Structures are given as structure tokens and as C-alpha cells.
């Protein structure tokens, strides 16, 4: 099950803190999903090499030539390629997968979403609520097999030619609940900014907006007098 930590109120990128901030971690099942994916790729490469080797041996058997390579040499050659790929590529991947999953951290602030991940190059991606355009969930065949899902975050800054989400919270058993929680945070954020004057970078209300506010106050005063 995904670990969810509730910590004290804290502001994110802007000025609208929420009553609580959540840190969400992927479930251990995500490690097994990555292991299974790596196994399928490894088995596919092995099957491809076996089929290719069988084809070469079939061609050699049809038209034998003393100058052709001996079948045992072909077995050793393709076996060396397969196990070389296994040792140099897949074994390091299997070791790094748990470390990569443990590095994942998803944070829901009062006005932004934060995704942290990475082993060598640690990346921290910020998605302010004001840029979020869509929240959706994805459950692929392997996700259903392991009982987890992804919450996809699409933002206005995403490339128009890209079909993948900007960021995603992956490896979550309670992905529906996490999606609903983020949606509630978005509604809270927009309800807050809709009832509060927008501040500029210096923390002051822009002059034009201040004039509008003053005019509205004068109109309200006149209406009260009447």
C-alpha cells in the first residue's frame, strides 16, 4: 500500500496554504511491476536471438559449406551476446529499480504538486495549480495485474504534440482517492483566489485592480445610503 504522510501546514509556490500537506510514496508493488517489465524485455531479447540463431542454422543445414561457421561456434557466439546483455544491462537495472522507486516522492501542497525522483540525477518537478489543465487516472494491464494505478497531471505548459502527461503519481493502490484529494485541493485553491485580491510580485494589489476595488466600495456605500 502506498505510504501517505500528513505534515504541518506549509506554503508551496504561492500564498494560499492548505490545512494540510501530504507526502505520498509509491507502493512496493511498483518495484515488482518494473521487475516483471524487465523480465518480459529480457525474455523477448532471448527469444529473438534464439529464433535468429535457428534461422541461421536452418540456412546452413540446407546448403552446407565447409567454409561456413560450425554450429557449435554459432551457439557460443549468440550465447555470449545474450549473457553479455544480461550481465551488463539487466543485472544493474534489477539492482537500481528498488533504489529508483524509493527515491520517488509526491507532494500535494496548498497550491502546487511536486514530483521528486531520480538516483544519480535527482529531479524535482513543480506543477502549480494555476497551470494544471487536467487530472486523470491510468491503469494499464500490468497495473491491474499488481493492483496499482497512476494519477496523471497535465499542465498548460505541455507540448501540443505530446500525448503523455506532464507528470504522474505512479504506483498508487489508492489512485482514485489520491485523484479526488488533488481535485479537492484544486477547488479549494480556486475558491480561495476567487475571493481574494490578486497580489503582484511585491505583495501589493496592482493599481488598476485597486481602483476597481475602490470603485466597487464607493458603489456599495452609495447603495447602502439609498
N, C-alpha and C positions, 0 to 999 in steps of 0.2 A: 504494500500500500504506500502511496506517496506520502511523504512527511510534510506536514504543514505547520509552520511556526508562526505564532502571533506575537508581535513585539510591540513596544510602546509607540504612540503616535509620532509620526515623523513626516516632514515635508519632502516632496520629491523635487521635480524641476521647477515648480511654480509656488503659488501662495495659498493653496487650498488643501490643507492636510485632512485626512480622513480619520475617523475614530480609531482605526487600527490599520496596521500594515502587515501583510502576510508574506512570508518567505515559503516558497513551495519547492519541493525537491522531487525528482522523478523516482518511480518505484524501481525496485531491484529487477523487476521483470523486463525492464528496458535493456539490461545487460544481456539477459537470455535472448531477447529478440535480436540484438546485434550479433550474438554468438551464432544463432541459427541462420541469420543472413550470411555471415561469413562462411558457415559450413556449406550453404547452398552454392555460393560462388566457388568455393574450393572444390566441391563435388562436380560442378559444371565444367571447371577447367580440366579436372581429371578425366571426365567423360569425353570432353572434346579431344584431348590428347590421345586417349585410347582409341576413339573412332578414327582419328587421323593415322595412328600407327597401324591399325587394322587395314586401312585402305592401302597404305604403302606396302604392307606385307602381302596383300592380295595382288597388287600390281607386280611385285617381284615374283610371286609364285606363278603368275600367268606366263611371264616371259623371263625365265631365269637367265642370268648372265653371270659368268664368273667374275666380272668386274663389279657387279653390284655389291652393296653392303650386306654383310652377313646379318640374318635376322636377330641373332643374339646381340650384335652391336646396336641395332635399332632399339631393342628393348632397353639396353643400358643407357643409350642416349636420351630417349624420351623419359625414362625413369629418372635420370639425373635432372632433366628440366623440371619435371613435376615436383620432385622433392626439394629442388633448389628454390622453386617458387614458394613451396610450403614453408620452408625454414626461414627464408629471407623476408617473406611478406606476411604470411598468415600467422605465424607464431608471435611476431611483435604486435600485430593487430589484436590478437587474443589477450595479450598482456595489457595493452593500452586501453581496451574497451572499458574495464571497470574504473580505471582512473578518469577516463573521459566522462563517464556517467556521473561519477562522484563530484566532478567539477561543475556540473550543471546546477544552477540556482535561478529560480524565477521569483521575482519580487513584484508585488502589487502595491504601489504607492497610492497616495491620495490623488495624484494627477498624472501618473505615468506608470508604464510597465517596464521592468528591467530584466534582461536576459543575460546571464553570465555563464560562460562555458569556455573550455579550452585547457589543454595540458601545457604545451610549450608556449604557444601564443594565446594568452587569455584575452578574450573579447568580452566587452560589456556593451550591450546594445540598449539604448533608451528609446522608448516609444511613448512620447507624451500623448495624453488622451486627446488633445486638440488635433492630432494628426491621424488618429485611428479612424478608419472608414468602415471596417467590418470585423466582426468576431465570429468565427465558425469553428466547428469541430471536424476532425478527420479520423476515421477508424479504418485502416487497411486490413487486408487478410491476416497479416502477421500480428497486427494489433489485436484483432479479435481472437487470434489463437492464444495470445498471452494475457488478454483481458485488460488492455490499456488503450489509450487514445491520445490525440493531440488537440490542443486549442490553438488555432491559427489566428494571428494578429496581422491584419492588412492595414497599411497606412497610406496616406496621400502621397508620400514620397516614393512609393514603389514604382518601378519602371513600367510603362504601359505595355511593353512586350512580354513582361514576365507574368507567368501564371502561378508561381509559387508565392506563399505568404511572406511578408516581410520578416516576421519572427514567429516562433511557435513554442508553446509549452508542451513538451512531449514526454511520453512515458507516464501518463497520469491515469490511475484507475478511476478516479472521480472526476473525469474530464468534464462531464456535464455540469457538476456542481461548481467547478472552477470557472467554467464559461459563464454561468449565471452570476457568480460572485463578481467577475470582472464587469459584466453588464450593469450590475447594481452600482458598482463604483463609477462607471461612466455616467449613469443617470444622476448620481449624487454630484459628480463634478460639474455637469452641465446645469443642474439646478442651482448650484452654488454661484457659478459665474453669471447666470442669467439674472440673479437677484443682487449682484454686487457690481459697483462701478469698476470698469476695466482700468487697471493701472498701467502706466508706461514703465520703462526700464528704471527710471529714477524713483519709482514708488508713488508718483503723483498722478492724479487724474488729468488726462490730456485737456488742453484749454477748450477745444471745441466741445468735448463731452461735458466739461464743467459748465459751459454756457448753456447747453441743453438742459442740464440738471437744474441750473438756477432758474431758467425759464419755466420749467415744469413746476418748481416750487412756487414761483410767483403766481402761476395759473391756479395751483391748488389753494393758495392763500386767498385769491380773489373769489374762487368758488365757495370757500368756506364763509367769506364775508357776505356773499349774496345769500 
